[in-house]
């Protein structure tokens, strides 16, 4: 009888808690909101999509930063309006409000979907509510047992013989298993394979200036990335004593980082392509070079940024600027 009552209590409490939790999470999803002001999302689209595509990033390690932003603008579809930043990078009006509004709606929809996704993860809390039901059933069963024992004991002051259980051994075994798992994770992380990758701070950034023949167009090739790789080296040894005076030693290996290509190497390589567009290398330039050549493949493939003082010598983009844009095609 006591067992049946405990099961009923456990099932009932589990059902009630689960229903309440699911209803709570469903309410969160149904009423989820993000910023409603269209101007907020227009500004977001300008900064995260169009500015990122046109201006790139400031010495970031992600060589795909501008490329991902430019690709996003390709998804913006407005009837009768060009919204692809790859086609507008040299336009005077390269932020059409219709495109910013449509791109902002994409960002708003993505933000709302992400918030609802974060709420859906809370459905996993059902595991806890079911567990709470089981615990309540077990608790009810034990309380019933204590009451029965209390009522049936003739001498309540009588001490019970101590029961020995293997619980401590089980805890110790679980602890050892966890330590063993942690050790394996550590070993796997150390023995990871060696990969070359873009990195910063190991070598100084480099600027190389260029100009056309009459100095009306000028610019800079900026490099800040190095190619880094990891390597293992012996950094000591671990020894253990054997029988007698002998001992057994094994090498300890540490992981180091080095570079095999520096920012200067990438800048010099890119300079050869710049020369082919009719420019010459110079020691300095007379003004600001704030107009980035907005081909994201330059950063992706050459690991440099190329910027000039302006795009136009007349009312059209100068052919040498178009040559710089096309020096890497994807």
C-alpha positions in Angstrom: 0.0 0.0 0.0 2.8 2.4 1.0 4.6 1.7 -2.3 1.4 2.4 -4.4 0.8 5.7 -2.6 4.4 6.8 -3.1 4.2 6.0 -6.8 1.0 7.9 -7.2 2.5 10.9 -5.4 5.7 10.8 -7.5 3.7 10.6 -10.8 1.3 13.3 -9.8 4.0 15.7 -8.7 6.0 15.0 -11.8 3.1 15.6 -14.1 2.2 18.9 -12.3 5.7 20.2 -12.4 6.3 19.2 -16.0 3.0 20.8 -17.1 3.8 24.0 -15.3 7.4 24.2 -16.7 6.3 23.4 -20.3 3.6 26.1 -20.0 6.1 28.6 -18.7 8.6 28.0 -21.5 5.9 28.0 -24.2 4.7 31.4 -22.8 8.3 32.7 -23.1 8.5 31.6 -26.7 5.1 32.9 -27.7 5.8 36.3 -26.1 9.4 36.7 -27.1 10.4 40.1 -28.3 13.4 42.0 -29.6 14.0 45.7 -30.2 11.0 47.1 -32.2 12.4 50.4 -33.3 13.2 50.1 -37.1 15.9 52.7 -36.7 17.8 50.4 -34.4 17.9 47.7 -37.0 18.7 50.1 -39.8 21.8 51.2 -37.8 22.6 47.5 -37.1 22.5 46.7 -40.8 24.7 49.7 -41.7 27.4 48.8 -39.1 27.3 45.0 -39.2 26.7 44.5 -43.0 27.6 47.5 -45.2 30.2 49.2 -43.1 31.9 45.8 -42.4 31.9 45.1 -46.1 33.2 48.5 -47.2 35.6 49.2 -44.3 36.7 45.7 -43.2 37.9 45.3 -39.7 40.7 47.0 -37.7 43.5 44.5 -37.6 41.4 41.5 -36.6 42.5 38.0 -36.9 39.4 36.9 -38.8 40.4 37.2 -42.4 36.8 36.4 -43.5 35.3 39.3 -41.5 34.6 41.5 -44.5 33.8 38.5 -46.8 31.0 37.3 -44.5 29.5 40.8 -44.3 29.6 41.2 -48.1 27.9 37.8 -48.5 25.2 38.9 -46.2 24.3 41.9 -48.4 23.8 39.5 -51.3 20.8 38.1 -49.5 19.1 41.5 -49.3 16.4 41.6 -51.9 14.5 44.8 -52.8 12.6 45.0 -56.0 14.1 47.6 -58.4 17.1 48.4 -56.0 20.6 47.0 -56.0 21.6 46.0 -52.4 24.6 43.9 -53.1 27.5 45.8 -51.5 30.0 44.0 -53.8 28.5 46.1 -56.6 28.2 49.4 -54.7 31.6 49.6 -53.0 32.7 52.6 -55.1 29.4 54.4 -55.4 28.9 57.8 -53.9 25.5 56.6 -52.5 26.3 53.2 -51.3 23.8 53.0 -48.4 20.4 52.9 -50.0 17.8 53.3 -47.2 15.6 50.6 -48.8 18.5 48.1 -48.5 19.3 49.2 -44.9 15.6 48.7 -44.0 15.4 45.3 -45.6 18.7 44.2 -44.1 17.6 45.4 -40.7 14.5 43.2 -41.0 16.7 40.2 -41.6 18.8 41.0 -38.5 15.6 41.6 -36.5 14.1 38.2 -37.6 17.4 36.5 -36.9 17.6 38.0 -33.4 14.0 37.0 -32.6 14.7 33.4 -33.9 17.8 33.3 -31.7 15.9 34.4 -28.6 13.2 31.8 -29.2 15.9 29.2 -29.7 17.5 30.1 -26.4 14.1 29.7 -24.7 13.5 26.3 -26.4 16.6 25.0 -24.7 14.7 25.4 -21.4 12.4 22.6 -22.4 15.3 20.4 -21.3 14.2 21.4 -17.8 11.6 18.7 -18.1 14.3 16.3 -17.0 14.5 18.1 -13.7 10.7 18.1 -13.2 10.6 14.3 -13.9 13.5 13.9 -11.5 11.7 16.0 -8.9 8.7 13.7 -9.3 10.8 10.6 -8.7 12.5 12.3 -5.7 9.1 13.2 -4.2 7.9 9.6 -4.7 11.0 8.2 -3.0 10.7 10.8 -0.2 7.1 9.9 0.4 8.0 6.2 0.5 10.8 6.8 3.1 8.6 9.0 5.2 5.9 6.3 5.2 8.6 3.8 6.3 9.8 6.0 9.1 6.3 6.5 10.4 5.6 2.8 10.3 8.9 2.0 12.0 8.2 4.7 14.7 4.8 3.3 15.5 6.0 -0.3 15.6 9.1 0.3 17.8 8.4 -0.7 21.4 11.4 1.2 22.9 12.0 4.4 20.9 15.3 5.0 22.7 16.7 1.7 21.5 19.6 2.2 19.2 19.7 0.4 15.9 22.6 -1.7 14.7 24.7 0.2 12.3 24.4 -0.9 8.7 27.5 -0.9 6.5 26.9 -0.1 2.9 29.3 0.1 0.0 28.2 3.7 -0.6 31.6 5.2 0.3 33.3 2.8 -2.0 30.9 3.7 -4.8 31.7 7.4 -4.3 35.4 6.8 -4.3 35.1 4.8 -7.5 33.1 7.5 -9.1 35.6 10.1 -8.1 38.4 8.0 -9.6 36.5 7.6 -12.8 36.0 11.4 -13.1 39.7 12.0 -12.4 40.6 9.5 -15.1 38.3 11.1 -17.6 39.7 14.6 -16.8 43.2 13.2 -17.3 42.3 11.7 -20.7 40.8 15.0 -21.8 44.0 16.8 -20.8 46.1 14.4 -22.7 44.0 14.7 -25.8 44.1 18.5 -25.7 48.0 18.4 -25.5 48.5 15.8 -28.2 46.3 17.8 -30.7 47.6 18.0 -34.2 49.7 21.0 -35.3 48.0 23.5 -37.6 49.2 26.7 -39.2 46.8 29.7 -38.7 46.6 33.4 -38.9 47.8 35.1 -35.8 48.9 38.5 -34.4 51.3 40.1 -31.9 54.3 37.8 -32.8 55.6 40.3 -35.4 55.0 44.1 -35.9 52.6 45.3 -38.5 53.9 46.8 -41.7 52.8 49.6 -44.0 54.1 49.9 -47.6 53.1 53.1 -49.5 52.5 53.4 -53.2 51.4 56.1 -55.7 50.7 56.7 -59.4 53.1 58.5 -61.6 51.9 62.0 -60.9 51.0 61.4 -57.2 47.3 62.1 -57.6 46.4 58.6 -56.5 48.2 57.0 -53.6 47.6 54.4 -51.0 49.0 51.9 -48.5 49.4 48.1 -48.2 48.9 47.2 -44.6 49.9 43.9 -43.1 49.3 42.8 -39.6 49.0 39.0 -39.7 51.6 36.3 -39.4 51.3 32.6 -40.2 51.7 30.8 -36.9 52.3 27.1 -36.2 52.6 25.1 -33.0 55.5 22.7 -32.3 56.5 20.4 -29.5 59.9 20.6 -27.7 61.5 18.9 -24.9 61.3 21.0 -21.7 62.6 18.6 -19.1 62.2 15.1 -17.9 60.2 13.2 -15.3 62.0 10.5 -13.3 60.9 7.8 -10.9 63.1 5.6 -8.6 63.5 1.9 -9.3 65.1 -0.8 -7.2 68.4 0.2 -5.8 70.0 3.4 -7.0 68.6 3.2 -10.5 65.8 5.4 -11.9 63.6 5.6 -14.9 63.2 8.9 -16.8 61.0 10.1 -19.6 61.0 13.3 -21.5 58.5 16.1 -20.8 57.3 18.0 -23.9 55.9 21.5 -24.0 54.1 23.3 -26.9 55.5 26.5 -28.4 54.4 28.8 -31.2 56.4 30.3 -34.0 55.8 32.1 -37.3 57.1 31.1 -40.7 55.6 34.0 -42.6 55.4 37.6 -41.3 53.3 40.7 -42.1 56.2 42.1 -44.2 56.3 38.9 -46.3 52.6 39.3 -47.1 52.9 43.0 -47.9 55.9 42.5 -50.2 54.0 39.8 -52.1 51.0 42.0 -52.5 53.2 44.9 -53.7 54.0 43.0 -56.8 50.3 42.9 -57.7 50.0 46.6 -56.9 52.9 47.4 -59.3 51.1 45.6 -62.1 48.2 48.2 -61.7 50.6 51.1 -62.6 51.7 52.2 -59.1 55.2 52.6 -57.8 56.4 52.2 -54.2 57.1 55.4 -52.3 58.5 56.2 -48.9 55.5 58.3 -47.8 52.2 59.8 -49.0 51.0 63.3 -48.5 47.5 62.7 -47.1 45.0 60.3 -45.6 44.4 56.9 -47.2 41.0 56.0 -45.8 39.2 54.5 -48.8 39.6 50.7 -48.5 39.6 48.6 -51.7 36.6 46.7 -50.7 37.3 43.3 -52.3 37.2 40.9 -49.3 39.3 38.4 -51.1 42.3 40.7 -50.7 42.2 40.0 -46.9 41.2 36.4 -47.3 43.8 35.4 -49.9 46.7 37.9 -49.5 46.3 38.7 -45.7 46.7 42.4 -46.3 44.5 45.5 -46.5 44.8 47.9 -49.4 43.5 51.5 -49.1 43.8 54.6 -51.3 43.1 58.3 -50.9 40.1 58.3 -53.2 38.5 56.2 -55.9 37.9 58.9 -58.6 40.1 61.2 -60.5 37.1 62.2 -62.7 33.4 61.4 -62.3 34.2 57.7 -62.7 36.3 55.2 -60.7 39.9 55.4 -62.0 40.9 52.3 -64.0 43.9 51.7 -61.7 41.6 51.5 -58.7 39.5 48.9 -60.6 42.7 47.1 -61.3 43.5 47.0 -57.5 40.0 45.6 -56.9 40.5 42.9 -59.4 44.0 41.9 -58.4 42.3 39.0 -56.5 39.3 37.4 -58.0 37.0 34.9 -56.4 
